[in-house]
Amino acid sequence: MKSGIGIAAVCAVVSTIVGGAAYADTSGKKIAFSNNYAGNSWRQAMLKSYEIVTKKAVADKAVAAADIFTTADKEVPTQAAQIQNLILQGYDAIVINASSPDALNGAVKQACNAGIVVVSFDGIVTEPCAYRVVVDFKAMGNQEVVEMAKFQPKGGNLLEIRGLAGTSIDDAIHAGILEGVKAHPQFKIVASVTGDWDQTTAQKAVATVLPSLPDIVGVVDQGGDGYGAAQAFAAAGKPRPTIIMGNRQDELQWWKEQKAKDGYATWSASIAPGVSTLAFWVAQQVLDGNKSIPHDLLVPYLAFTQDTFETELPNIPKGGVASHEYTQAEAIAAIKANMK
C-alpha cells in the first residue's frame, strides 16, 4: 500500500504540524489499545503491526507505554467494562477497534470526560468526542458489485458472506453491496451467511447453505472468507463462481493457481491491518497538542486487480494479509491530507 505522498511533501507536513521535536510532549504518555476480537488472520496481522510499531515508539521514547488489551469474547459489555478499567488505570489515550458503533458510546464518553483521548478505527464508534480513522467500507461493498459485473456481465445469483455481526464494518459493507445490486439489477442476492471474516467459519457457513441454493455466479463478501468459500464450492462439487477476495495470502495464492489453470479472474480489496498503527500515531499527535486534527480521518482501502495481485503476493506472509505499517511521518501526512 503506497501513501502517494513524496518524501519532500512528508517533510513539509511534519514541519508544519509538529514544528519541532516530534516526541517532546508525549514521552511520558501511556496509550492503551482496546481490541474486541483476535480470531482471524486480519486481526492477528493488525495486532502484529501494532506491536511492531509501538514497541519501537516506546523504545524511541515517543510514548511511555503502548499496551494491548483484547477481550475474551466479542461482546459489547465486555469491551465496555474493559474501557472503564483502562480509564481507572490512568491511560492518557485509548485506541479502540470497537465491537459496536454506538453501544460503547457511554464508556467512550466517560473516557473523554476523564480527559482521555479516544481514537477508534476499523470498528469505529460514533461518540462525537472520539476520533475515527475510517475506510469508506460502503464504497468498497458497492465496488465489489461493480467489479462482479465486469466478470459476470449477464448477472445471476449472488451469495453474500457477512462479517462480524453488530460492527460498523459489517453494516457498511453490506449496505454498499445492496446499493451495488440495486444499481445492477441483473444480480440477485439469494442467500446471506455469517463468516466472521474467517475462512474456516465461512467455509462451514457456505457448505451449510449450498445444497439448498440455485446456481451461484458470484460471491460477495468482506475479506477473510474467499478461500473458505472456494473450498466449500469445491467440496460440494458445485461450479466455481466468481469470488471477491479480501487480500489474504491464502485467497491470493488460490487465485494465482486458478488463473494459471484457466485464466480465472476476480478482484480483491480490504482495509490494511496496519491501519491500527495510523490510529496509534493519531492518538500520539493529539496528545502532542495538535488541536487541528479532524475527528474523522478517511483512508483508502487497499485493492488488487487481475494485473497487480501477483506482484504483491510474495510480500504477504503465509497465512497473513496484505498490509502497511505507518511511520509517524506517514501518519502526519495522512492527517494533513484530511485537513480542509
C-alpha positions, 0 to 999 in steps of 0.5 A, spaced: 500 500 500 503 506 497 501 513 501 502 517 494 505 522 498 513 524 496 518 524 501 519 532 500 511 533 501 512 528 508 517 533 510 513 539 509 507 536 513 511 534 519 514 541 519 508 544 519 504 540 524 509 538 529 514 544 528 519 541 532 521 535 536 516 530 534 516 526 541 517 532 546 510 532 549 508 525 549 514 521 552 511 520 558 504 518 555 501 511 556 496 509 550 492 503 551 489 499 545 482 496 546 481 490 541 474 486 541 476 480 537 483 476 535 480 470 531 482 471 524 488 472 520 486 480 519 486 481 526 492 477 528 496 481 522 493 488 525 495 486 532 502 484 529 503 491 526 501 494 532 506 491 536 511 492 531 510 499 531 509 501 538 514 497 541 519 501 537 515 508 539 516 506 546 523 504 545 524 511 541 521 514 547 515 517 543 510 514 548 511 511 555 507 505 554 503 502 548 499 496 551 494 491 548 488 489 551 483 484 547 477 481 550 475 474 551 469 474 547 466 479 542 461 482 546 459 489 547 459 489 555 465 486 555 469 491 551 465 496 555 467 494 562 474 493 559 474 501 557 472 503 564 478 499 567 483 502 562 480 509 564 481 507 572 488 505 570 490 512 568 491 511 560 492 518 557 489 515 550 485 509 548 485 506 541 479 502 540 477 497 534 470 497 537 465 491 537 459 496 536 458 503 533 454 506 538 453 501 544 460 503 547 458 510 546 457 511 554 464 508 556 467 512 550 464 518 553 466 517 560 473 516 557 473 523 554 470 526 560 476 523 564 480 527 559 482 521 555 483 521 548 479 516 544 481 514 537 477 508 534 478 505 527 476 499 523 470 498 528 469 505 529 464 508 534 460 514 533 461 518 540 462 525 537 468 526 542 472 520 539 476 520 533 475 515 527 480 513 522 475 510 517 475 506 510 469 508 506 467 500 507 460 502 503 464 504 497 468 498 497 461 493 498 458 497 492 465 496 488 465 489 489 458 489 485 461 493 480 467 489 479 462 482 479 459 485 473 465 486 469 466 478 470 459 476 470 456 481 465 449 477 464 448 477 472 445 471 476 445 469 483 449 472 488 451 469 495 453 474 500 458 472 506 457 477 512 462 479 517 462 480 524 455 481 526 453 488 530 460 492 527 460 498 523 464 494 518 459 489 517 453 494 516 457 498 511 459 493 507 453 490 506 449 496 505 454 498 499 453 491 496 445 492 496 446 499 493 451 495 488 445 490 486 440 495 486 444 499 481 445 492 477 439 489 477 441 483 473 444 480 480 440 477 485 442 476 492 439 469 494 442 467 500 446 471 506 451 467 511 455 469 517 463 468 516 466 472 521 471 474 516 474 467 517 475 462 512 474 456 516 467 459 519 465 461 512 467 455 509 462 451 514 457 457 513 457 456 505 457 448 505 451 449 510 447 453 505 449 450 498 445 444 497 439 448 498 441 454 493 440 455 485 446 456 481 451 461 484 455 466 479 458 470 484 460 471 491 460 477 495 463 478 501 468 482 506 475 479 506 477 473 510 472 468 507 474 467 499 478 461 500 473 458 505 468 459 500 472 456 494 473 450 498 466 449 500 464 450 492 469 445 491 467 440 496 460 440 494 462 439 487 458 445 485 461 450 479 466 455 481 463 462 481 466 468 481 469 470 488 471 477 491 477 476 495 479 480 501 487 480 500 489 474 504 495 470 502 491 464 502 485 467 497 491 470 493 495 464 492 488 460 490 487 465 485 494 465 482 493 457 481 486 458 478 488 463 473 494 459 471 489 453 470 484 457 466 485 464 466 480 465 472 479 472 474 476 476 480 478 482 484 480 483 491 480 489 496 480 490 504 482 495 509 490 494 511 491 491 518 496 496 519 491 501 519 491 500 527 498 503 527 495 510 523 490 510 529 496 509 534 500 515 531 493 519 531 492 518 538 500 520 539 499 527 535 493 529 539 496 528 545 502 532 542 497 538 542 495 538 535 488 541 536 487 541 528 486 534 527 479 532 524 475 527 528 474 523 522 480 521 518 478 517 511 483 512 508 483 508 502 482 501 502 487 497 499 485 493 492 488 488 487 486 487 480 487 481 475 494 485 473 497 487 480 495 481 485 501 477 483 506 482 484 504 483 491 503 476 493 510 474 495 510 480 500 504 477 504 506 472 509 503 465 509 497 465 512 497 473 513 494 479 509 496 484 505 498 490 509 502 497 511 505 499 517 505 507 518 511 511 520 509 517 524 511 521 518 506 517 514 501 518 519 502 526 519 501 526 512 495 522 512 492 527 517 494 533 513 491 530 507 484 530 511 485 537 513 480 542 509 
